[in-house]
Amino acid sequence: MADIQRLNYFNQQFLVEVDFEGEQKYHLDMRRRHNRLLHTSGVAEGLQVVKTDAKKLNITPGTALDSKGQELVLLDNFAIDLSASASTSAANAVVFITITYGEKESDPQPPPPATLVGNTRVTEKPTIVASTALPDSSVVQLARITLDGSGNIPGNVNDSFDGGVRVAAGSVLADNSVSVKKLKKTLSSLSGTDTVTIPRGESRQIPAFTAPLASASSAFLVVYAFSPTAAAKFRWEQQYSTAGTAPNLTINQTVTFTNLSETPIDVKYKIYIVLES
């Protein structure tokens, strides 16, 4: 049965190549396992695809995660010339811009002694490709571009492209993993848990939060609501308004429940205010 192992150090221990490789492998595997299981693949920041000429693009620096949990980090601008390939400069071609993980050994051990041969670093550098082939799940797609009848990139210089294939990296949420108690910001209940009875076709407005703008400009509402009434159907809306004049503006936030059912219904609700720290 396989086990997870990491190095254990002690004084006067003799370390060789396999030990240092094992140290790096442990941290790489655990970090990529975290990325793969707790995050979705996609673009985390940057990596914008920008037109610089009729057949040229620039990819801005940024970071992405792939389906294996590997980090794809581009530190410098990357230029793509679509005219380098007949397929990516053909009239009306659909071109996919993708990024994949790449690494290679670098920085050779300098002499002397000549008997020591090897590279001292592993350089991680992603591979960015323009291709008309439909990408698979092993790559992160940055853009899809349909060229015009002359095989040129449409639009103007400095236009950014997406094409509907670019996906932002996200977080994986397991069942029941999100609750009020687990929210990062400090929440204080404004209403407790209350019930309101709403006749057919009518609405009820609930005052939610009132405060000076200066102390509440970074506040927003979290609303939980349900109805125990059979065949209930209702809608709720949040309203925001200001009163007074600067610099003494006051904000008012309310929640309105509207009965869309054929009979009166009860609505149980709870309103929280989330205050940014």
MORAKA-V902345 format. One line per field, one symbol per residue. phi: phi as a letter, one per 30 degrees, with the letter a starting at -180 (. if undefined). burial: # if it has 24 or more other ideal C-beta (glycine too) atoms within 12 Angstrom, else .. Layout:
# MORAKA-V902345
phi: ???
burial: ???
This chain:
# MORAKA-V902345
phi: .dbdbbdbcadidccbeddddddddedddddddeeddcbcdkdcaihdcbdcaebbbbcdelbbccdciddccccbebcbcdddbddcbdeidccccbbbdbaadaheddddddddblccbcccbdccbcbcdddcddccdcabbcdddcicddiceidcbbiicdbddbcdcdeidcbedcddddcbdcbicbbbcbdeicbbccdcabadedcbdccbccccaabdddhdbbbbbccbbcbibdccdbcbbbbccbdccdbdbcbcbbcbcccdd
burial: ...............................#..#...#.####.#######..######.#############...#.#.#.....##...#########........................#######..#...#########...###......##.#.###.#.................#..##....#.#.....#.#.##.#.#..#..#.###.#.#.#..#.#.#.#............#########.#...##########...
